[in-house]
Amino acid sequence: MTHVQASTSRRFSLEDRRWILSHIGFFLLVSLAMLGFTDTPDTPDTPDNTGSAQSMVFQNGKSFLVSRATDSRQLADECESAVENGVFFLKSGVTDDTIKALKRSELCVEVNFRTTKKISIGALDRVVSVDRILIPLSGEYAKSGSGENLVTIFWGNRKYDLAPLRAPSVFYDRLRRLSQNAML
């Protein structure tokens, strides 16, 4: 009876080792690239320092940075939706003093986008470039209009536009709730 001993070690040629290493390297490169492209959701208690927008709430001269990423994102999304659903432009000249007065004496939500966004206003068949949105939630510009209640939207790119938008008041109720939650 002859014993055949199985060898557990196998010697790879230099060519085999190069092929194996190149495929391992390729696999690692693809894996690292995929990690960079995956979108991981922010937890509600982390500041939104790297998000697409910075949200602020102003109330009677005090400003509150919305620090929870989910709250900031919800406010930004709701403000963007309000612009998309605008029904007409006001023909009033908005000055920097108007914006400062609103922030100083009213409840307002302001969103500053890190990059300019193109937003389509469906009812007006117009696309606007926006990097900031301010919506008053109290005072003369909040939830008022003839017949139907409308909310006023101050918007702009680098500075606020002279013609604010008006949108359905459904955004008023949602933004008021979100702003109150954000200040807690």
N, C-alpha and C positions, 0 to 999 in steps of 0.2 A: 504494500500500500504506500502510495506516494503522497506526500503532503504538498499541497499547493498553498503557499502563503499569499494572501491577498495584500497587496500593497495599498496603504491608505494615503500615501503621499504621491502626488503626481507632479511631475516637473513640466512647467509650461515653457514653451520656447519664448524667446524675446519678442517675436512677432505676436504671439498669443497674448502676452502681458500688455503690450502696447494697445492691442485691440480692446482688451478688457478695460484698461485705464481710460481710454478715449470714450468708451460708452458710459462708464461711471461718471466721468467728467461732464459729458453731455447731459446725463440724467440729473446731476446736481445743478447744472446751469439752468435747465428747464424748471426744476423744482423751485429754485430761488426766484426765478422770474415770475412764476405763478404766485408765490407768496407776496410779491410786490404788487400784484394786480388784484388780489382778493380784497373785498370791501368788508372790513370788520365793523359792526355797528358800535357806536359809542354807548357807554353805559350812561344812564340818566344823571349820574352825579359827577360826571367829568366835565371840566370846562371845554367849551367848543373853540379852542385856540386854532385848530387847523381846519375848521369847517369852511363852508363856502360863504357864510354870512355872519355878521355880528349883529345881534339884536339888543336893543335898549328899550327900556320903558321909562318914560318921564312922567312924574306926578308932582304937580305944584312946585316946580323948581328943583326937585330931586331927581337924579338919574340912577337907574338900576341896570347894570349890565346883566343880561340874561346868561347866567353861567352854566346852567345845565344844557348839554348839547341837544337833547331831545326837545326841550322847551324852545331853544333858539331856532332849531330847524322847523318846528311847527309854526312859530311866529313868521319866519321867513316864507314858508310855503303858503301860509294864509294870506300874507301881504301880496305875494306874487299872484295868487289866485284872484285877489281883489282887483289888481290891475288888469288881469286877463278878462275880467267880467265888467270892466268899466262900460258905462252906457253913454256918457257924454263928457266933454271938457267944459270947465267953467272958464269964462272969459274975464277972469279977474287977475290982476297983476300980483303975483306972489313975490314978496321981497324977502331978503334975509331977515329983516326985522319981524316979518310975519312968522317965520319959522322959529326964531328965537323966542318970540312972545308965546307961541303955542307950547314950546318946551318948558317955558318958565311958569306958565299959569294953568295948564291943562293936563289931562291924562292923555298921553300919546304913546304910540308904538313906532319905533324907528328901526329899520333894517338897512344895514350897509353891506352890500355884497362885495366880496373880495375882487371879483372881476365883473365887468359890464355884462349884463344879460340882455338878450333880445327877447322881448315879451310881446306876444301877439294879442292885441285887444280885439277879440272876435266881433263884437257888435259894431265896432267902428272900422273894421277892416284896415287896421293900421298896426305896424310893428314899431315899438319904441325901444330905445336903448336906455337901460336903467342900471344904476349902481347904488341907488338909495331910494327908500320909500318911507314916508312918514304918514301915519294915519291918526288923526285926533279922535279920542274916544270920549271927550267931554268938550263943552263950549259950543260956540256958534257953528263950527264946521263938522260937528259930530251928529250923525243920525238925524238929518233934517232934509227937507226938500218939499216940493209941492206935490201933494197927492201921495206918492210913494216915498217912504223914508229911504234916504240915500246917505252913504258915508262918503266923506271927501278924502281923496288920496293925493298927497303931495308926492311927486316922483321926480327923478332927474338923473342926469349923468354928469358927474363932477359938481353940479350945483342943482338946486331944485328948479324945475321948469316953471315958467310963468303961468301955465294953464293946468291947474289941478284937475284930476278926474273925479267922476262920481260913480259909485258902484252900489249895488243893492245892500240894504242894511243887514242882511244875513251875516256879512263879514264883521259888522260891528259887534254882534253878540258873541261870535266865536273869538274875536280878538280881545274883547273885554275879559272873557273867561281865561284865555291864555295869558294875558298880561297880569291878571290877579294871581294866577298860579306861579308865574315867573318871579313875582316879588316876594313870595313866601320864603 
